[in-house]
Amino acid sequence: MLKPRLVYSTWKGSIRLYGVTSKTVKICGKCYGADDKMTNVTQSIIDLTGRSLHLQKCHPVGILREAIETRLNSTDNAFKSYNKFEPVVSVYDNFDSLGFPINHPGRSKSDTYYINSDTLLRTHTSAHETECFSQIHQAKETKPGFLISADVYRRDEIDRTHYPVFHQMEGCRVWKRGLQNEHIDQLQKSLAILQSQLAQQKTKIVIEDDDSIEGNPAQAYMSDIEVNLCSQHLKRSVELVISEIFEKKLESMRREGTLKLPSELKCRWIKAYFPWTAPSWEIEVWWQGDWLELCGCGIVQQEVLKRAGFEPNSTISWAFGLGLDRLAMLLFEIPDIRLFWTQDERFHNQFQRGVIDSFRPYSKYPGSTRDVAFWLPPGKNFDDIHTNDVMEIVRNVAGDLVENVKLVDQFTHPKKDKKSQCYRINYQSMDRNLTNSEVNELQKEVVKQLINEFDVEIR
C-alpha cells in the first residue's frame, strides 16, 4: 500500500531530511558529495533508482525490451546487450561527449537531476554510447553493435503520460572502413538479410520516406554509397522492430476478437535533428487514427566516434533511441504511467513474458482536487519559478498519490503590481482510496514547502 511521502524536500539545492541537510548522496550503494550550487536530486527519486523495470521479464517494459533485442539479433546476432549500467553518470558522458551545446536546455537544473556539478542521473541512454563504442574500438567486444536499455531521469511535469523516471533503449551498429571497401560488402549483405526478413513479416509495412538531403545533410567524410547503405540499413532495422512489436499487438487483438484489424502498417520517415547524429530522422506510425512518433535515429557524428578512440574517417555507424514506456503504454493500453511503478499484484499478474496483452483495469479510485494560489515575491517574474520546480515539490510530498498538476492561472494585479500563479493538483491513487484528511495533510505540506522554497505569499 502506498503511503504519503511527507519527509523529504528540496532545500537550497541539497537533500533535506527532517531539517538536516546532508553533505552526501547515496545512490545504488555508492556515496557522492553534494554541493549547495548544483545538487537537486531528492530522496523520492533516489528511491526509484534500484527498481529496474526493464529487467522484469513479465513487466510491459521488460517484455518490449526483450522482444526488440531478440528481433534485432535474429538477423546476424550483431548486438551486445547492456542492461545493467548504473544510473549515475558524469556531465561529460551525458552531454559533452555527445556534442550538446553548453546552453542546451537539457543541461538546466530545471530539467535534470544533478548530484553535484560533475555527476547527475542520466537523462538518456546515450550517456553510455562512448563507453560502448570504446569496447568495440578496443576489441574488448567482438560484436559490431550494441543495445543499451536503462532507466533515465528527467524533472518533468506531472500527468498521466509523464513520470520522472522512464526507460529508453539505444541501438548502435558500427562498420570499420577498409582499404578494399569490405565494409560496403558487409553492409550490402546485412541489408539484404534485413530486407528478406521484412518481406517475411506477417505485418507488412508501407513506408513513406523523404530521403532528400535538403535540411538534413550527410557528413562530408562519408561517400554517397556509404550514406545510402548505412541509412537504409538503419531504417530497415527500425522497421523490422516496429513490424515485430506491432504484430505481437495484433496477435493479442485477434485473441480478444477485435473485428477491425489493419491489413498493413503505415509508417513515415521525418527529417529530424539530434546533436550526435547527421543526417537524422524520426519514424511515425499510423495507429488508431493518428500519427505516433516512435523512434529517433541517424548516422552517428564522427566526433562521437573519435571521442571513443576511433581514428578520423575510420568508421561509420548508425544509432537509434526509443522510449520503452511510451511504446508500452500504447501497445499494452496502459492509461496512467504510474501503473508501471505500482506494487499491486492486480497489475503485475496480468502480463506474461513475450506477450502483448491489453491492460484490464481493476479499479478506478476517485480523485480529489485542490488548488494552491500564491503571490510571487516582490521583484520576481513568472519565469523565476520554473513549473518543473513546483512539480518537484508536489512530487516529493505526494509521490504517486498525485495524478496531475497544472498551472491553471497567472496574472498581474493592475493596482498592486503583484504577480499571481495558481496550480491545480489532482490527488488520486491507482491502488486505494484517499481520505480527505490524507489529502488535506498532503496539501498543507505542499503549501509549506512552496513558502519555504520560493518565499511566496499564499492567497
C-alpha positions in Angstrom: 0.0 0.0 0.0 1.3 3.4 -1.0 1.8 5.9 1.8 2.2 9.7 1.6 5.8 10.9 1.4 6.0 13.8 3.8 9.6 13.6 5.0 11.6 14.8 2.1 12.0 18.1 0.5 14.4 20.1 -1.7 16.1 22.9 0.3 18.8 25.2 -1.0 19.9 22.6 -3.6 20.6 19.8 -1.1 18.8 16.8 0.3 16.9 17.6 3.4 15.6 15.0 5.8 13.6 16.4 8.8 15.5 19.7 8.6 19.0 18.1 8.4 20.9 19.0 5.2 23.1 16.1 4.1 26.5 16.6 2.5 26.5 13.3 0.7 24.1 11.5 -1.6 23.9 7.7 -1.6 22.7 6.0 -4.8 22.9 2.3 -5.6 25.2 1.7 -2.6 27.7 4.4 -3.5 28.2 7.8 -1.8 28.6 11.0 -3.7 29.4 14.5 -2.5 26.6 17.1 -2.6 27.0 20.8 -3.1 24.8 23.8 -2.5 25.1 25.1 -6.1 24.0 22.1 -8.1 22.5 19.2 -6.0 18.8 19.0 -6.7 18.2 15.2 -6.6 15.7 14.2 -3.9 15.2 11.1 -1.9 11.9 10.2 -3.5 13.8 10.0 -6.9 16.8 8.1 -5.4 14.3 5.5 -4.0 13.4 4.6 -7.6 16.9 4.0 -8.8 17.0 0.3 -8.0 13.7 -0.8 -9.5 15.0 -1.6 -13.0 11.6 -2.4 -14.5 13.2 -3.1 -17.9 14.8 -6.3 -16.4 11.5 -7.7 -15.2 10.5 -10.4 -17.7 6.8 -10.1 -17.2 6.6 -6.3 -16.9 5.3 -4.4 -20.0 8.6 -2.5 -20.3 10.7 -5.7 -19.9 8.5 -7.6 -22.4 9.2 -4.9 -25.0 12.9 -4.7 -24.3 13.3 -8.5 -24.7 11.2 -8.6 -27.9 13.3 -5.9 -29.6 16.6 -7.4 -28.5 15.5 -10.8 -29.9 14.3 -9.5 -33.2 17.3 -7.3 -33.9 19.7 -10.2 -33.2 17.7 -12.5 -35.4 19.4 -11.1 -38.5 23.1 -11.7 -37.8 23.5 -11.7 -34.0 25.4 -8.5 -34.2 24.3 -6.7 -31.0 25.7 -6.9 -27.4 23.0 -6.1 -24.8 23.9 -3.8 -21.9 21.1 -3.7 -19.4 22.8 -3.1 -16.1 24.5 0.2 -16.3 24.1 2.2 -13.1 22.2 5.5 -13.4 24.9 7.9 -12.1 27.0 9.3 -15.0 29.3 12.3 -15.5 28.2 15.5 -17.1 30.8 14.8 -19.7 29.3 11.4 -20.7 25.7 12.7 -20.6 26.2 16.0 -22.5 29.7 16.9 -23.6 30.7 13.6 -25.3 27.5 13.8 -27.4 28.1 17.4 -28.6 25.3 19.1 -26.6 25.7 22.9 -26.8 26.6 24.5 -23.4 23.3 26.4 -23.5 21.2 23.4 -24.3 18.0 23.4 -22.1 18.6 19.8 -21.1 21.6 20.9 -19.1 19.5 23.1 -16.8 18.7 22.2 -13.2 15.0 22.6 -14.1 15.3 19.6 -16.4 18.0 17.4 -14.9 18.6 15.8 -11.6 22.2 16.8 -10.5 24.1 15.0 -7.8 26.8 17.6 -7.9 28.4 19.8 -10.5 30.2 16.8 -12.1 27.7 14.0 -11.8 24.0 13.5 -12.5 21.3 10.9 -13.0 21.5 10.1 -16.7 18.8 11.8 -18.9 19.2 9.3 -21.7 20.8 6.0 -22.6 23.1 7.9 -25.0 25.2 8.7 -21.9 26.8 5.2 -22.3 27.4 5.4 -26.0 31.1 6.4 -25.8 31.8 3.6 -23.3 30.2 1.0 -25.6 31.8 2.4 -28.7 35.1 2.2 -26.9 34.6 -1.5 -26.2 34.3 -2.1 -29.9 37.3 0.1 -30.7 39.5 -1.7 -28.2 38.3 -5.1 -29.5 37.0 -5.9 -26.0 33.7 -6.7 -27.6 33.7 -8.6 -30.9 30.1 -7.8 -31.9 29.8 -4.7 -34.1 26.7 -3.4 -32.5 25.2 -2.8 -29.0 21.8 -2.3 -27.4 21.5 -0.3 -24.2 18.4 -0.4 -22.1 18.1 1.6 -18.8 16.0 3.8 -16.6 16.6 7.5 -17.3 15.7 10.5 -15.2 14.2 14.0 -16.0 12.5 16.6 -14.0 9.2 16.9 -15.8 5.5 17.8 -15.5 3.1 15.6 -13.6 0.3 14.0 -15.6 -0.8 10.5 -16.9 1.9 10.3 -19.5 4.9 11.8 -17.7 7.0 10.4 -14.9 10.4 11.5 -13.5 11.8 8.1 -14.4 11.2 6.2 -17.6 13.1 3.7 -19.8 14.9 4.0 -23.1 16.6 1.7 -25.5 19.6 2.8 -27.5 20.9 0.8 -30.5 24.1 1.3 -32.5 25.9 -0.5 -35.3 29.4 0.1 -36.4 31.4 -0.7 -39.6 35.1 -0.1 -39.9 36.1 1.3 -43.2 38.6 -0.9 -45.1 41.0 -0.2 -47.9 39.3 -2.7 -50.1 35.8 -1.5 -49.2 35.0 -4.7 -47.3 32.5 -2.7 -45.2 30.5 -2.0 -48.3 30.1 -5.7 -49.0 29.2 -6.3 -45.3 26.6 -3.6 -45.4 25.0 -4.9 -48.6 24.9 -8.4 -47.4 23.4 -7.4 -44.0 20.9 -5.1 -45.7 19.8 -7.9 -48.0 19.0 -10.1 -44.9 17.0 -7.3 -43.3 15.0 -6.8 -46.5 14.3 -10.5 -46.7 13.1 -10.7 -43.1 10.9 -7.7 -43.6 9.3 -9.3 -46.6 8.5 -12.4 -44.4 6.9 -10.5 -41.6 3.2 -11.1 -41.1 2.6 -7.4 -40.6 3.5 -5.6 -43.8 4.9 -2.0 -43.6 4.0 0.6 -46.1 6.7 3.3 -46.0 6.6 7.0 -46.9 10.2 8.3 -46.9 11.6 11.7 -47.6 15.3 10.9 -48.1 16.4 14.2 -49.6 19.4 15.8 -48.1 17.9 19.3 -48.1 17.9 20.4 -44.5 19.3 17.1 -43.4 22.9 16.9 -44.9 25.2 14.0 -44.7 28.7 14.2 -43.1 31.4 15.2 -45.6 33.8 12.3 -44.8 31.3 9.6 -45.9 30.8 8.7 -49.6 27.3 8.8 -51.2 27.1 5.0 -51.2 28.1 4.7 -47.6 25.5 7.3 -46.6 22.9 5.5 -48.6 23.7 2.0 -47.4 24.1 3.0 -43.8 20.8 5.0 -43.9 18.9 2.1 -45.5 20.4 -0.4 -43.0 19.3 1.8 -40.1 15.8 2.3 -41.4 15.2 -1.3 -42.3 16.4 -2.3 -38.8 14.0 0.1 -37.1 11.2 -1.0 -39.4 11.8 -4.7 -38.5 11.5 -3.8 -34.9 8.2 -1.9 -35.4 6.8 -4.7 -37.5 7.6 -7.3 -34.9 6.2 -5.5 -31.9 3.0 -4.3 -33.7 2.5 -7.9 -34.9 2.5 -9.1 -31.3 -0.1 -6.4 -30.5 -2.2 -7.6 -33.5 -2.0 -11.2 -32.3 -3.4 -10.1 -28.9 -6.2 -8.2 -30.6 -7.1 -11.3 -32.7 -7.3 -13.4 -29.5 -9.5 -10.7 -28.0 -11.8 -10.9 -31.0 -11.2 -7.4 -32.3 -13.1 -7.1 -35.5 -11.4 -4.3 -37.4 -7.6 -5.0 -37.7 -5.3 -3.2 -40.1 -4.0 -5.3 -43.0 -0.9 -3.2 -43.1 1.1 -0.7 -41.0 1.6 2.7 -42.5 4.9 4.4 -41.4 6.7 7.6 -42.5 10.2 8.9 -42.0 10.5 12.5 -41.0 13.7 14.6 -41.0 14.9 15.5 -37.5 17.8 17.0 -35.6 19.9 15.4 -32.8 23.3 16.7 -31.6 25.0 13.4 -32.1 23.7 12.2 -35.5 23.7 13.6 -39.0 21.6 13.0 -41.1 18.8 12.3 -38.6 15.2 11.0 -38.8 12.2 10.2 -36.7 9.7 7.4 -37.7 6.0 7.8 -37.2 3.3 5.0 -37.3 -0.3 5.5 -38.2 -2.2 3.7 -35.4 -5.9 4.1 -34.4 -6.4 7.2 -36.4 -3.3 9.2 -35.5 0.4 9.5 -36.4 2.5 8.4 -33.5 6.2 9.3 -33.1 8.1 6.1 -32.0 11.8 6.5 -32.6 14.6 8.9 -33.3 17.7 7.9 -35.2 20.5 8.9 -37.5 24.1 8.4 -38.7 26.5 8.9 -35.8 28.5 12.1 -35.9 32.2 11.3 -36.4 33.1 13.4 -33.4 31.3 10.9 -31.2 33.3 8.1 -32.7 36.5 10.0 -32.3 35.9 10.6 -28.6 35.5 6.8 -28.2 39.0 6.3 -29.6 38.4 5.7 -33.3 40.8 7.3 -35.8 39.2 10.1 -38.0 37.5 8.7 -41.1 37.9 5.1 -40.0 34.4 4.2 -39.0 30.7 4.7 -40.0 27.8 4.0 -37.6 24.1 4.4 -37.1 22.2 4.8 -33.8 18.5 4.9 -32.7 16.8 5.6 -29.5 13.2 4.9 -28.4 11.1 5.3 -25.2 10.0 1.9 -23.9 7.4 3.3 -21.5 5.6 5.4 -24.2 5.6 2.4 -26.5 4.4 0.1 -23.7 1.6 2.5 -22.8 0.4 2.4 -26.4 0.6 -1.3 -27.0 -0.5 -2.6 -23.6 -3.1 0.2 -23.4 -1.9 1.5 -20.0 -4.0 4.6 -19.1 -1.6 6.0 -16.5 2.2 5.8 -16.4 2.2 5.5 -12.6 0.8 1.9 -13.1 4.2 0.8 -14.3 5.6 1.5 -10.8 2.7 0.0 -8.7 3.5 -2.9 -6.4 -0.1 -4.1 -6.8 -0.3 -7.7 -8.0 -3.5 -7.0 -9.8 -1.4 -5.2 -12.3 1.6 -7.5 -12.5 -0.4 -10.7 -12.7 -1.9 -9.6 -16.0 1.2 -9.9 -18.1 3.3 -12.8 -19.3 6.7 -13.0 -21.0 6.7 -12.4 -24.7 3.0 -11.5 -25.0 1.5 -8.0 -25.6 -1.9 -8.1 -23.9 -4.2 -5.2 -23.2 -4.3 -4.0 -19.6 -7.6 -4.7 -17.8 -8.5 -2.0 -15.3 -9.1 -3.4 -11.9 -10.4 -0.3 -10.2 -10.9 3.4 -10.6 -10.5 5.3 -7.4 -11.9 8.9 -7.3 -9.6 11.9 -7.3 -9.6 14.9 -5.0 -8.7 18.3 -6.4 -7.0 21.1 -4.5 -5.9 24.5 -5.8 -2.9 26.4 -4.4 -2.7 30.1 -5.4 0.1 32.5 -4.4 1.6 35.9 -4.9 5.2 35.9 -6.1 7.8 37.7 -4.0 8.3 41.4 -5.0 10.5 41.8 -8.0 10.0 38.2 -9.2 8.7 37.4 -12.6 6.7 34.4 -13.7 9.8 32.6 -15.2 11.7 33.0 -12.0 9.8 30.0 -10.6 10.0 27.2 -13.1 6.9 25.0 -13.5 9.1 21.9 -13.1 10.3 23.1 -9.7 6.8 23.4 -8.5 6.1 20.0 -9.9 9.1 18.6 -8.0 7.8 19.9 -4.7 4.4 18.3 -5.2 6.1 15.1 -6.4 8.3 14.9 -3.3 5.4 15.4 -0.9 2.8 13.1 -2.5 4.8 10.8 -4.8 2.5 8.6 -6.8 -0.6 9.8 -5.0 -0.7 12.7 -7.5 -2.3 12.1 -10.9 -2.0 15.6 -12.4 -0.6 19.1 -11.7 -1.5 22.0 -13.9 -0.7 25.7 -13.9 -4.3 27.0 -14.4 -3.9 30.7 -14.0 -1.4 33.5 -13.7 -2.0 37.3 -13.8 -0.5 40.6 -12.7 -2.7 42.7 -10.3 -3.2 46.0 -12.1 -3.1 48.2 -9.0 -0.8 46.3 -6.6 1.6 45.3 -9.4 1.8 41.8 -7.8 2.1 38.6 -9.8 0.0 35.6 -9.0 0.0 31.9 -10.0 -2.5 29.1 -9.3 -1.7 25.4 -9.6 -4.4 22.7 -9.6 -3.4 19.4 -8.0 -5.4 16.2 -8.5 -4.7 13.7 -5.8 -5.6 10.2 -6.9 -4.1 6.8 -6.0 -4.0 3.9 -8.5 -4.3 1.3 -5.7 -6.6 2.6 -3.0 -9.0 5.3 -1.8 -7.5 8.5 -0.4 -9.3 10.1 2.5 -10.0 13.8 2.7 -7.8 14.1 5.8 -4.9 12.5 3.9 -5.3 14.9 1.0 -5.6 17.9 3.3 -2.3 16.9 5.1 -0.5 16.5 1.7 -1.8 19.8 0.5 -0.8 21.5 3.7 2.8 20.2 3.3 2.9 21.3 -0.4 1.9 24.8 0.7 4.5 24.8 3.5 7.3 23.8 1.1 6.3 26.4 -1.6 6.6 29.1 1.1 9.9 27.8 2.3 11.4 27.3 -1.2 10.1 30.3 -3.0 9.1 32.8 -0.3 5.6 33.1 -1.9 2.5 34.6 -0.2 -0.4 32.2 -0.2 -3.6 33.9 -1.5 
